Amino acid sequence: MQKKIPAKAKPGVIVKIPINNAIHTYAQYLEKGYLAIFDAITPNEQQRPVEEILACPVLFSPVIFDSVKTRIINKGVWPIIGFAEIDEEVVKQIKPQFHLNENSSSLLYYSGETTRNVDPDTMYGLFPISVSNEHNVLSRLEAYVENRYSNAEILAMLDVYFRGQIPWDFIISKSYLTWPRSKPLPKPNELTA
């Protein structure tokens, strides 16, 4: 017997996220406001079964605003298409987020655990602790589909090492906003003004 699909966002629901007029992907709403966004890019005229979606790798896992849950998921902009219990294999793919201030650095995990005094190389490629709206999520998906790093990924990488010391004009002049995913982002010693 198929499980009844909830009408409102609750942990376990699967949503369809339109990326553009041709394609969409899927995400599972988890505990604590996390959203596991799957690498399940699909033509708009098709829909994947839940089991197939959950077998795809997690691309990224932002924490979303309650307003996204209310305005975007509950009102059907990202329609709920299924439900599944949260699988430990999905949770294992959620990367920690980093927090930096003048005196300390730490990683925060989905489980709620924290690792303190983390060096920049450990934080490289992760995201700062933040809450996302639907535009942040879509811009990261669009960048992924276009095979480039998103603005958020580039700024997070620079933040780990430079804490706002790199001017935006420099980032634009070096074409970091169109940096291809097939090429690693530059390390700090490779950044030159």
MOWO-V211848 format. One line per field, one symbol per residue. ss: DSSP state (H for helix, E for strand, C for the rest). psi: psi as a letter, one per 40 degrees, with the letter a starting at -180 (. if undefined). burial: # if it has 16 or more other C-alpha atoms within 10 Angstrom, else .. A space follows every 10 residues. Layout:
ss = ???
psi = ???
burial = ???
//
This chain:
ss = CCCCCCCCCC CCEEEEEECC CCEEEEEEEC HHHEEEEECC CEECCCCCCH HHHHCCCEEE CCEECHHHHH HHHCCCCCCE EEECCCCHHH HCCCCCEEEE CCCCEEEECC CCCEEECCCH HHHCCCEECC EECHHHHHHH HHHHHCCECC HHHHHHHHHH HHCCCCCHHH HHHCCHHHCE CCCCCCCHHH CCC
psi = hhihhidihi hdihihhhda ediiaiihha ifeihhhigf hhideihiid dddeeiihdi gihiiddddd ddddeedgih eaiiihhddd ddehiiiihi adeiiihhid eeihhifhid ddeheiiihi hiiddddddd dddddefiii dddddddddd defeehiddd dddefdefhi dehiiiidee hh.
burial = ........## #########. ..######## ..######## ##.....#.# ..##...### #####..##. .###.#.### ####.#...# #..####### ....####.# .........# ..#######. .###.##..# ####...### ########## #......... #....##### ....#..... ...
//
